Amino acid sequence: MDIANETFLWDRISTGRSPRDIISSMLVLGMIRNSKQAWRTLEKWAKKGLYDYGVSLDLGWKVA
């Protein structure tokens, strides 16, 4: 996912919106072609300790 879309996702998560809802919006707006693009970004952030989730990757929260 390109940096502009990563920034869009991060900014929306920062406001408390659900990553699942944000990803759905990004798909509808044509910003991404597949939700897996956003999931990989969420995984990257989780590995860096910036994002955490319980059971579902797309229902997590920002930690940093």
mmJSON file of the N, C-alpha and C atoms, coordinates in Angstrom:
{"data_MODEL":{"atom_site":{
"group_PDB":["ATOM","ATOM","ATOM","ATOM","ATOM","ATOM","ATOM","ATOM","ATOM","ATOM","ATOM","ATOM","ATOM","ATOM","ATOM","ATOM","ATOM","ATOM","ATOM","ATOM","ATOM","ATOM","ATOM","ATOM","ATOM","ATOM","ATOM","ATOM","ATOM","ATOM","ATOM","ATOM","ATOM","ATOM","ATOM","ATOM","ATOM","ATOM","ATOM","ATOM","ATOM","ATOM","ATOM","ATOM","ATOM","ATOM","ATOM","ATOM","ATOM","ATOM","ATOM","ATOM","ATOM","ATOM","ATOM","ATOM","ATOM","ATOM","ATOM","ATOM","ATOM","ATOM","ATOM","ATOM","ATOM","ATOM","ATOM","ATOM","ATOM","ATOM","ATOM","ATOM","ATOM","ATOM","ATOM","ATOM","ATOM","ATOM","ATOM","ATOM","ATOM","ATOM","ATOM","ATOM","ATOM","ATOM","ATOM","ATOM","ATOM","ATOM","ATOM","ATOM","ATOM","ATOM","ATOM","ATOM","ATOM","ATOM","ATOM","ATOM","ATOM","ATOM","ATOM","ATOM","ATOM","ATOM","ATOM","ATOM","ATOM","ATOM","ATOM","ATOM","ATOM","ATOM","ATOM","ATOM","ATOM","ATOM","ATOM","ATOM","ATOM","ATOM","ATOM","ATOM","ATOM","ATOM","ATOM","ATOM","ATOM","ATOM","ATOM","ATOM","ATOM","ATOM","ATOM","ATOM","ATOM","ATOM","ATOM","ATOM","ATOM","ATOM","ATOM","ATOM","ATOM","ATOM","ATOM","ATOM","ATOM","ATOM","ATOM","ATOM","ATOM","ATOM","ATOM","ATOM","ATOM","ATOM","ATOM","ATOM","ATOM","ATOM","ATOM","ATOM","ATOM","ATOM","ATOM","ATOM","ATOM","ATOM","ATOM","ATOM","ATOM","ATOM","ATOM","ATOM","ATOM","ATOM","ATOM","ATOM","ATOM","ATOM","ATOM","ATOM","ATOM","ATOM","ATOM","ATOM","ATOM","ATOM","ATOM","ATOM"],
"id":[1,2,3,4,5,6,7,8,9,10,11,12,13,14,15,16,17,18,19,20,21,22,23,24,25,26,27,28,29,30,31,32,33,34,35,36,37,38,39,40,41,42,43,44,45,46,47,48,49,50,51,52,53,54,55,56,57,58,59,60,61,62,63,64,65,66,67,68,69,70,71,72,73,74,75,76,77,78,79,80,81,82,83,84,85,86,87,88,89,90,91,92,93,94,95,96,97,98,99,100,101,102,103,104,105,106,107,108,109,110,111,112,113,114,115,116,117,118,119,120,121,122,123,124,125,126,127,128,129,130,131,132,133,134,135,136,137,138,139,140,141,142,143,144,145,146,147,148,149,150,151,152,153,154,155,156,157,158,159,160,161,162,163,164,165,166,167,168,169,170,171,172,173,174,175,176,177,178,179,180,181,182,183,184,185,186,187,188,189,190,191,192],
"type_symbol":["N","C","C","N","C","C","N","C","C","N","C","C","N","C","C","N","C","C","N","C","C","N","C","C","N","C","C","N","C","C","N","C","C","N","C","C","N","C","C","N","C","C","N","C","C","N","C","C","N","C","C","N","C","C","N","C","C","N","C","C","N","C","C","N","C","C","N","C","C","N","C","C","N","C","C","N","C","C","N","C","C","N","C","C","N","C","C","N","C","C","N","C","C","N","C","C","N","C","C","N","C","C","N","C","C","N","C","C","N","C","C","N","C","C","N","C","C","N","C","C","N","C","C","N","C","C","N","C","C","N","C","C","N","C","C","N","C","C","N","C","C","N","C","C","N","C","C","N","C","C","N","C","C","N","C","C","N","C","C","N","C","C","N","C","C","N","C","C","N","C","C","N","C","C","N","C","C","N","C","C","N","C","C","N","C","C","N","C","C","N","C","C"],
"label_atom_id":["N","CA","C","N","CA","C","N","CA","C","N","CA","C","N","CA","C","N","CA","C","N","CA","C","N","CA","C","N","CA","C","N","CA","C","N","CA","C","N","CA","C","N","CA","C","N","CA","C","N","CA","C","N","CA","C","N","CA","C","N","CA","C","N","CA","C","N","CA","C","N","CA","C","N","CA","C","N","CA","C","N","CA","C","N","CA","C","N","CA","C","N","CA","C","N","CA","C","N","CA","C","N","CA","C","N","CA","C","N","CA","C","N","CA","C","N","CA","C","N","CA","C","N","CA","C","N","CA","C","N","CA","C","N","CA","C","N","CA","C","N","CA","C","N","CA","C","N","CA","C","N","CA","C","N","CA","C","N","CA","C","N","CA","C","N","CA","C","N","CA","C","N","CA","C","N","CA","C","N","CA","C","N","CA","C","N","CA","C","N","CA","C","N","CA","C","N","CA","C","N","CA","C","N","CA","C","N","CA","C","N","CA","C","N","CA","C","N","CA","C","N","CA","C"],
"label_alt_id":[null,null,null,null,null,null,null,null,null,null,null,null,null,null,null,null,null,null,null,null,null,null,null,null,null,null,null,null,null,null,null,null,null,null,null,null,null,null,null,null,null,null,null,null,null,null,null,null,null,null,null,null,null,null,null,null,null,null,null,null,null,null,null,null,null,null,null,null,null,null,null,null,null,null,null,null,null,null,null,null,null,null,null,null,null,null,null,null,null,null,null,null,null,null,null,null,null,null,null,null,null,null,null,null,null,null,null,null,null,null,null,null,null,null,null,null,null,null,null,null,null,null,null,null,null,null,null,null,null,null,null,null,null,null,null,null,null,null,null,null,null,null,null,null,null,null,null,null,null,null,null,null,null,null,null,null,null,null,null,null,null,null,null,null,null,null,null,null,null,null,null,null,null,null,null,null,null,null,null,null,null,null,null,null,null,null,null,null,null,null,null,null],
"label_comp_id":["MET","MET","MET","ASP","ASP","ASP","ILE","ILE","ILE","ALA","ALA","ALA","ASN","ASN","ASN","GLU","GLU","GLU","THR","THR","THR","PHE","PHE","PHE","LEU","LEU","LEU","TRP","TRP","TRP","ASP","ASP","ASP","ARG","ARG","ARG","ILE","ILE","ILE","SER","SER","SER","THR","THR","THR","GLY","GLY","GLY","ARG","ARG","ARG","SER","SER","SER","PRO","PRO","PRO","ARG","ARG","ARG","ASP","ASP","ASP","ILE","ILE","ILE","ILE","ILE","ILE","SER","SER","SER","SER","SER","SER","MET","MET","MET","LEU","LEU","LEU","VAL","VAL","VAL","LEU","LEU","LEU","GLY","GLY","GLY","MET","MET","MET","ILE","ILE","ILE","ARG","ARG","ARG","ASN","ASN","ASN","SER","SER","SER","LYS","LYS","LYS","GLN","GLN","GLN","ALA","ALA","ALA","TRP","TRP","TRP","ARG","ARG","ARG","THR","THR","THR","LEU","LEU","LEU","GLU","GLU","GLU","LYS","LYS","LYS","TRP","TRP","TRP","ALA","ALA","ALA","LYS","LYS","LYS","LYS","LYS","LYS","GLY","GLY","GLY","LEU","LEU","LEU","TYR","TYR","TYR","ASP","ASP","ASP","TYR","TYR","TYR","GLY","GLY","GLY","VAL","VAL","VAL","SER","SER","SER","LEU","LEU","LEU","ASP","ASP","ASP","LEU","LEU","LEU","GLY","GLY","GLY","TRP","TRP","TRP","LYS","LYS","LYS","VAL","VAL","VAL","ALA","ALA","ALA"],
"label_asym_id":["A","A","A","A","A","A","A","A","A","A","A","A","A","A","A","A","A","A","A","A","A","A","A","A","A","A","A","A","A","A","A","A","A","A","A","A","A","A","A","A","A","A","A","A","A","A","A","A","A","A","A","A","A","A","A","A","A","A","A","A","A","A","A","A","A","A","A","A","A","A","A","A","A","A","A","A","A","A","A","A","A","A","A","A","A","A","A","A","A","A","A","A","A","A","A","A","A","A","A","A","A","A","A","A","A","A","A","A","A","A","A","A","A","A","A","A","A","A","A","A","A","A","A","A","A","A","A","A","A","A","A","A","A","A","A","A","A","A","A","A","A","A","A","A","A","A","A","A","A","A","A","A","A","A","A","A","A","A","A","A","A","A","A","A","A","A","A","A","A","A","A","A","A","A","A","A","A","A","A","A","A","A","A","A","A","A","A","A","A","A","A","A"],
"label_entity_id":["1","1","1","1","1","1","1","1","1","1","1","1","1","1","1","1","1","1","1","1","1","1","1","1","1","1","1","1","1","1","1","1","1","1","1","1","1","1","1","1","1","1","1","1","1","1","1","1","1","1","1","1","1","1","1","1","1","1","1","1","1","1","1","1","1","1","1","1","1","1","1","1","1","1","1","1","1","1","1","1","1","1","1","1","1","1","1","1","1","1","1","1","1","1","1","1","1","1","1","1","1","1","1","1","1","1","1","1","1","1","1","1","1","1","1","1","1","1","1","1","1","1","1","1","1","1","1","1","1","1","1","1","1","1","1","1","1","1","1","1","1","1","1","1","1","1","1","1","1","1","1","1","1","1","1","1","1","1","1","1","1","1","1","1","1","1","1","1","1","1","1","1","1","1","1","1","1","1","1","1","1","1","1","1","1","1","1","1","1","1","1","1"],
"label_seq_id":[1,1,1,2,2,2,3,3,3,4,4,4,5,5,5,6,6,6,7,7,7,8,8,8,9,9,9,10,10,10,11,11,11,12,12,12,13,13,13,14,14,14,15,15,15,16,16,16,17,17,17,18,18,18,19,19,19,20,20,20,21,21,21,22,22,22,23,23,23,24,24,24,25,25,25,26,26,26,27,27,27,28,28,28,29,29,29,30,30,30,31,31,31,32,32,32,33,33,33,34,34,34,35,35,35,36,36,36,37,37,37,38,38,38,39,39,39,40,40,40,41,41,41,42,42,42,43,43,43,44,44,44,45,45,45,46,46,46,47,47,47,48,48,48,49,49,49,50,50,50,51,51,51,52,52,52,53,53,53,54,54,54,55,55,55,56,56,56,57,57,57,58,58,58,59,59,59,60,60,60,61,61,61,62,62,62,63,63,63,64,64,64],
"pdbx_PDB_ins_code":[null,null,null,null,null,null,null,null,null,null,null,null,null,null,null,null,null,null,null,null,null,null,null,null,null,null,null,null,null,null,null,null,null,null,null,null,null,null,null,null,null,null,null,null,null,null,null,null,null,null,null,null,null,null,null,null,null,null,null,null,null,null,null,null,null,null,null,null,null,null,null,null,null,null,null,null,null,null,null,null,null,null,null,null,null,null,null,null,null,null,null,null,null,null,null,null,null,null,null,null,null,null,null,null,null,null,null,null,null,null,null,null,null,null,null,null,null,null,null,null,null,null,null,null,null,null,null,null,null,null,null,null,null,null,null,null,null,null,null,null,null,null,null,null,null,null,null,null,null,null,null,null,null,null,null,null,null,null,null,null,null,null,null,null,null,null,null,null,null,null,null,null,null,null,null,null,null,null,null,null,null,null,null,null,null,null,null,null,null,null,null,null],
"Cartn_x":[0.859,0.0,0.905,0.553,1.407,1.292,2.242,2.353,1.116,0.512,-0.684,-1.836,-2.005,-3.068,-2.746,-1.461,-1.068,-1.37,-1.059,-1.325,-2.824,-3.605,-5.064,-5.569,-5.104,-5.528,-5.105,-3.861,-3.339,-4.099,-4.347,-5.069,-6.482,-7.154,-8.519,-8.531,-7.553,-7.458,-7.208,-6.431,-6.11,-7.344,-8.381,-9.606,-10.542,-10.153,-10.96,-11.875,-11.824,-12.658,-12.128,-12.995,-12.634,-11.843,-10.692,-9.939,-10.784,-11.676,-12.536,-13.415,-13.992,-14.824,-13.997,-12.806,-11.928,-11.534,-11.163,-10.764,-11.931,-13.129,-14.318,-14.504,-14.319,-14.433,-13.376,-12.163,-11.073,-11.368,-11.994,-12.381,-13.444,-14.456,-15.547,-15.022,-14.086,-13.522,-12.504,-12.147,-11.184,-9.737,-9.49,-8.129,-7.26,-7.883,-7.201,-8.074,-7.453,-8.202,-8.655,-7.903,-8.201,-7.898,-8.714,-8.509,-7.193,-6.647,-5.371,-4.247,-4.354,-3.354,-3.291,-4.43,-4.485,-4.088,-4.483,-4.119,-2.606,-1.913,-0.443,0.16,-0.432,0.042,-0.198,-1.362,-1.654,-0.671,-0.345,0.642,2.007,2.393,3.675,3.72,2.654,2.59,2.601,1.929,1.9,3.304,4.043,5.41,6.323,6.028,6.82,6.362,5.26,4.749,3.881,3.43,2.598,1.106,0.745,-0.649,-0.808,-1.937,-2.188,-3.607,-3.831,-5.158,-5.307,-6.518,-6.776,-6.84,-8.007,-8.221,-8.253,-8.817,-9.005,-8.124,-7.297,-6.336,-6.996,-8.166,-8.801,-9.745,-9.637,-10.408,-9.483,-8.273,-7.274,-7.306,-6.234,-6.136,-4.697,-4.546,-3.241,-2.639,-1.353,-0.703,0.271,0.809,1.81,1.282],
"Cartn_y":[-1.163,0.0,1.225,2.236,3.426,4.282,5.179,5.982,6.86,7.357,8.198,7.39,6.163,5.312,4.853,4.596,4.248,5.408,6.619,7.808,7.975,7.78,7.859,6.875,5.638,4.602,4.95,5.359,5.693,6.867,7.896,9.073,8.713,7.86,7.466,6.586,5.689,4.852,5.736,6.787,7.708,8.401,8.543,9.194,8.221,6.939,5.956,5.128,5.358,4.56,3.137,2.226,0.821,0.623,-0.055,-0.333,-1.073,-1.94,-2.675,-1.711,-0.711,0.284,1.141,1.512,2.342,1.584,0.325,-0.492,-0.642,-0.838,-0.924,0.364,1.498,2.795,2.941,2.496,2.591,1.746,0.595,-0.249,0.437,0.994,1.669,2.875,3.613,4.799,4.458,3.189,2.771,3.068,3.323,3.626,2.368,1.226,-0.064,-1.045,-2.08,-3.066,-4.256,-4.521,-5.682,-5.346,-5.836,-5.537,-6.106,-7.11,-7.693,-6.666,-5.679,-4.614,-3.9,-3.569,-2.872,-3.808,-5.075,-6.031,-6.164,-6.179,-6.277,-5.053,-3.888,-2.674,-2.776,-3.271,-3.449,-4.433,-5.507,-6.475,-5.823,-4.996,-4.293,-3.401,-2.658,-1.777,-2.587,-3.737,-4.588,-5.104,-5.499,-5.989,-4.895,-3.642,-2.503,-2.02,-2.578,-2.19,-0.945,-0.538,0.66,0.354,-0.896,-1.31,-2.643,-2.837,-4.099,-4.556,-5.829,-6.394,-7.641,-7.995,-9.186,-10.409,-10.67,-11.859,-11.526,-10.396,-10.033,-8.846,-9.038,-8.023,-6.69,-6.729,-5.481,-4.882,-5.343,-4.744,-4.302,-3.909,-3.524,-2.049,-1.595,-0.223,0.26,1.542,2.198,2.193,1.836,1.83,2.983,3.478,4.553,5.855],
"Cartn_z":[0.0,0.0,0.0,-0.771,-0.846,0.415,0.57,1.791,2.027,0.966,1.12,1.728,1.275,1.816,3.235,3.508,4.877,5.824,5.389,6.2,6.417,5.374,5.473,6.528,6.456,7.397,8.82,9.004,10.34,10.957,10.151,10.656,11.099,10.345,10.704,11.953,12.066,13.266,14.484,14.306,15.406,15.962,15.144,15.604,16.319,16.37,17.072,16.189,14.887,13.981,13.885,13.618,13.466,12.173,12.239,11.015,9.974,10.425,9.49,8.692,9.36,8.677,7.723,8.16,7.331,6.067,6.225,5.076,4.104,4.62,3.755,2.965,3.627,2.953,1.869,2.166,1.195,-0.044,0.152,-0.978,-1.829,-1.178,-1.891,-2.671,-2.06,-2.703,-3.789,-3.906,-4.918,-4.549,-3.284,-2.835,-2.818,-2.538,-2.567,-3.338,-3.879,-4.66,-3.831,-2.748,-1.926,-0.472,0.423,1.843,2.368,1.692,2.112,2.081,1.199,1.156,2.508,3.046,4.334,5.47,5.39,6.438,6.552,5.417,5.442,6.129,5.896,6.564,8.064,8.47,9.89,10.523,9.807,10.302,10.479,9.517,9.588,10.826,11.063,12.235,13.528,13.536,14.732,15.052,14.035,14.245,14.781,14.422,14.9,16.273,16.789,18.095,18.085,16.901,16.772,16.838,16.61,16.477,17.199,17.839,18.529,18.217,18.335,18.095,18.946,19.231,20.027,19.138,18.59,17.782,16.293,15.95,14.549,14.174,13.174,12.751,12.419,11.797,11.369,12.416,13.66,14.755,15.89,15.532,16.523,16.866,17.503,17.982,17.91,17.897,17.856,19.26,19.38,20.687,20.846,19.797,19.914,19.362],
"occupancy":[1.0,1.0,1.0,1.0,1.0,1.0,1.0,1.0,1.0,1.0,1.0,1.0,1.0,1.0,1.0,1.0,1.0,1.0,1.0,1.0,1.0,1.0,1.0,1.0,1.0,1.0,1.0,1.0,1.0,1.0,1.0,1.0,1.0,1.0,1.0,1.0,1.0,1.0,1.0,1.0,1.0,1.0,1.0,1.0,1.0,1.0,1.0,1.0,1.0,1.0,1.0,1.0,1.0,1.0,1.0,1.0,1.0,1.0,1.0,1.0,1.0,1.0,1.0,1.0,1.0,1.0,1.0,1.0,1.0,1.0,1.0,1.0,1.0,1.0,1.0,1.0,1.0,1.0,1.0,1.0,1.0,1.0,1.0,1.0,1.0,1.0,1.0,1.0,1.0,1.0,1.0,1.0,1.0,1.0,1.0,1.0,1.0,1.0,1.0,1.0,1.0,1.0,1.0,1.0,1.0,1.0,1.0,1.0,1.0,1.0,1.0,1.0,1.0,1.0,1.0,1.0,1.0,1.0,1.0,1.0,1.0,1.0,1.0,1.0,1.0,1.0,1.0,1.0,1.0,1.0,1.0,1.0,1.0,1.0,1.0,1.0,1.0,1.0,1.0,1.0,1.0,1.0,1.0,1.0,1.0,1.0,1.0,1.0,1.0,1.0,1.0,1.0,1.0,1.0,1.0,1.0,1.0,1.0,1.0,1.0,1.0,1.0,1.0,1.0,1.0,1.0,1.0,1.0,1.0,1.0,1.0,1.0,1.0,1.0,1.0,1.0,1.0,1.0,1.0,1.0,1.0,1.0,1.0,1.0,1.0,1.0,1.0,1.0,1.0,1.0,1.0,1.0],
"B_iso_or_equiv":[0.0,0.0,0.0,0.0,0.0,0.0,0.0,0.0,0.0,0.0,0.0,0.0,0.0,0.0,0.0,0.0,0.0,0.0,0.0,0.0,0.0,0.0,0.0,0.0,0.0,0.0,0.0,0.0,0.0,0.0,0.0,0.0,0.0,0.0,0.0,0.0,0.0,0.0,0.0,0.0,0.0,0.0,0.0,0.0,0.0,0.0,0.0,0.0,0.0,0.0,0.0,0.0,0.0,0.0,0.0,0.0,0.0,0.0,0.0,0.0,0.0,0.0,0.0,0.0,0.0,0.0,0.0,0.0,0.0,0.0,0.0,0.0,0.0,0.0,0.0,0.0,0.0,0.0,0.0,0.0,0.0,0.0,0.0,0.0,0.0,0.0,0.0,0.0,0.0,0.0,0.0,0.0,0.0,0.0,0.0,0.0,0.0,0.0,0.0,0.0,0.0,0.0,0.0,0.0,0.0,0.0,0.0,0.0,0.0,0.0,0.0,0.0,0.0,0.0,0.0,0.0,0.0,0.0,0.0,0.0,0.0,0.0,0.0,0.0,0.0,0.0,0.0,0.0,0.0,0.0,0.0,0.0,0.0,0.0,0.0,0.0,0.0,0.0,0.0,0.0,0.0,0.0,0.0,0.0,0.0,0.0,0.0,0.0,0.0,0.0,0.0,0.0,0.0,0.0,0.0,0.0,0.0,0.0,0.0,0.0,0.0,0.0,0.0,0.0,0.0,0.0,0.0,0.0,0.0,0.0,0.0,0.0,0.0,0.0,0.0,0.0,0.0,0.0,0.0,0.0,0.0,0.0,0.0,0.0,0.0,0.0,0.0,0.0,0.0,0.0,0.0,0.0],
"pdbx_formal_charge":[null,null,null,null,null,null,null,null,null,null,null,null,null,null,null,null,null,null,null,null,null,null,null,null,null,null,null,null,null,null,null,null,null,null,null,null,null,null,null,null,null,null,null,null,null,null,null,null,null,null,null,null,null,null,null,null,null,null,null,null,null,null,null,null,null,null,null,null,null,null,null,null,null,null,null,null,null,null,null,null,null,null,null,null,null,null,null,null,null,null,null,null,null,null,null,null,null,null,null,null,null,null,null,null,null,null,null,null,null,null,null,null,null,null,null,null,null,null,null,null,null,null,null,null,null,null,null,null,null,null,null,null,null,null,null,null,null,null,null,null,null,null,null,null,null,null,null,null,null,null,null,null,null,null,null,null,null,null,null,null,null,null,null,null,null,null,null,null,null,null,null,null,null,null,null,null,null,null,null,null,null,null,null,null,null,null,null,null,null,null,null,null],
"auth_seq_id":[1,1,1,2,2,2,3,3,3,4,4,4,5,5,5,6,6,6,7,7,7,8,8,8,9,9,9,10,10,10,11,11,11,12,12,12,13,13,13,14,14,14,15,15,15,16,16,16,17,17,17,18,18,18,19,19,19,20,20,20,21,21,21,22,22,22,23,23,23,24,24,24,25,25,25,26,26,26,27,27,27,28,28,28,29,29,29,30,30,30,31,31,31,32,32,32,33,33,33,34,34,34,35,35,35,36,36,36,37,37,37,38,38,38,39,39,39,40,40,40,41,41,41,42,42,42,43,43,43,44,44,44,45,45,45,46,46,46,47,47,47,48,48,48,49,49,49,50,50,50,51,51,51,52,52,52,53,53,53,54,54,54,55,55,55,56,56,56,57,57,57,58,58,58,59,59,59,60,60,60,61,61,61,62,62,62,63,63,63,64,64,64],
"auth_comp_id":["MET","MET","MET","ASP","ASP","ASP","ILE","ILE","ILE","ALA","ALA","ALA","ASN","ASN","ASN","GLU","GLU","GLU","THR","THR","THR","PHE","PHE","PHE","LEU","LEU","LEU","TRP","TRP","TRP","ASP","ASP","ASP","ARG","ARG","ARG","ILE","ILE","ILE","SER","SER","SER","THR","THR","THR","GLY","GLY","GLY","ARG","ARG","ARG","SER","SER","SER","PRO","PRO","PRO","ARG","ARG","ARG","ASP","ASP","ASP","ILE","ILE","ILE","ILE","ILE","ILE","SER","SER","SER","SER","SER","SER","MET","MET","MET","LEU","LEU","LEU","VAL","VAL","VAL","LEU","LEU","LEU","GLY","GLY","GLY","MET","MET","MET","ILE","ILE","ILE","ARG","ARG","ARG","ASN","ASN","ASN","SER","SER","SER","LYS","LYS","LYS","GLN","GLN","GLN","ALA","ALA","ALA","TRP","TRP","TRP","ARG","ARG","ARG","THR","THR","THR","LEU","LEU","LEU","GLU","GLU","GLU","LYS","LYS","LYS","TRP","TRP","TRP","ALA","ALA","ALA","LYS","LYS","LYS","LYS","LYS","LYS","GLY","GLY","GLY","LEU","LEU","LEU","TYR","TYR","TYR","ASP","ASP","ASP","TYR","TYR","TYR","GLY","GLY","GLY","VAL","VAL","VAL","SER","SER","SER","LEU","LEU","LEU","ASP","ASP","ASP","LEU","LEU","LEU","GLY","GLY","GLY","TRP","TRP","TRP","LYS","LYS","LYS","VAL","VAL","VAL","ALA","ALA","ALA"],
"auth_asym_id":["A","A","A","A","A","A","A","A","A","A","A","A","A","A","A","A","A","A","A","A","A","A","A","A","A","A","A","A","A","A","A","A","A","A","A","A","A","A","A","A","A","A","A","A","A","A","A","A","A","A","A","A","A","A","A","A","A","A","A","A","A","A","A","A","A","A","A","A","A","A","A","A","A","A","A","A","A","A","A","A","A","A","A","A","A","A","A","A","A","A","A","A","A","A","A","A","A","A","A","A","A","A","A","A","A","A","A","A","A","A","A","A","A","A","A","A","A","A","A","A","A","A","A","A","A","A","A","A","A","A","A","A","A","A","A","A","A","A","A","A","A","A","A","A","A","A","A","A","A","A","A","A","A","A","A","A","A","A","A","A","A","A","A","A","A","A","A","A","A","A","A","A","A","A","A","A","A","A","A","A","A","A","A","A","A","A","A","A","A","A","A","A"],
"auth_atom_id":["N","CA","C","N","CA","C","N","CA","C","N","CA","C","N","CA","C","N","CA","C","N","CA","C","N","CA","C","N","CA","C","N","CA","C","N","CA","C","N","CA","C","N","CA","C","N","CA","C","N","CA","C","N","CA","C","N","CA","C","N","CA","C","N","CA","C","N","CA","C","N","CA","C","N","CA","C","N","CA","C","N","CA","C","N","CA","C","N","CA","C","N","CA","C","N","CA","C","N","CA","C","N","CA","C","N","CA","C","N","CA","C","N","CA","C","N","CA","C","N","CA","C","N","CA","C","N","CA","C","N","CA","C","N","CA","C","N","CA","C","N","CA","C","N","CA","C","N","CA","C","N","CA","C","N","CA","C","N","CA","C","N","CA","C","N","CA","C","N","CA","C","N","CA","C","N","CA","C","N","CA","C","N","CA","C","N","CA","C","N","CA","C","N","CA","C","N","CA","C","N","CA","C","N","CA","C","N","CA","C","N","CA","C","N","CA","C","N","CA","C","N","CA","C"],
"pdbx_PDB_model_num":[1,1,1,1,1,1,1,1,1,1,1,1,1,1,1,1,1,1,1,1,1,1,1,1,1,1,1,1,1,1,1,1,1,1,1,1,1,1,1,1,1,1,1,1,1,1,1,1,1,1,1,1,1,1,1,1,1,1,1,1,1,1,1,1,1,1,1,1,1,1,1,1,1,1,1,1,1,1,1,1,1,1,1,1,1,1,1,1,1,1,1,1,1,1,1,1,1,1,1,1,1,1,1,1,1,1,1,1,1,1,1,1,1,1,1,1,1,1,1,1,1,1,1,1,1,1,1,1,1,1,1,1,1,1,1,1,1,1,1,1,1,1,1,1,1,1,1,1,1,1,1,1,1,1,1,1,1,1,1,1,1,1,1,1,1,1,1,1,1,1,1,1,1,1,1,1,1,1,1,1,1,1,1,1,1,1,1,1,1,1,1,1]
}}}
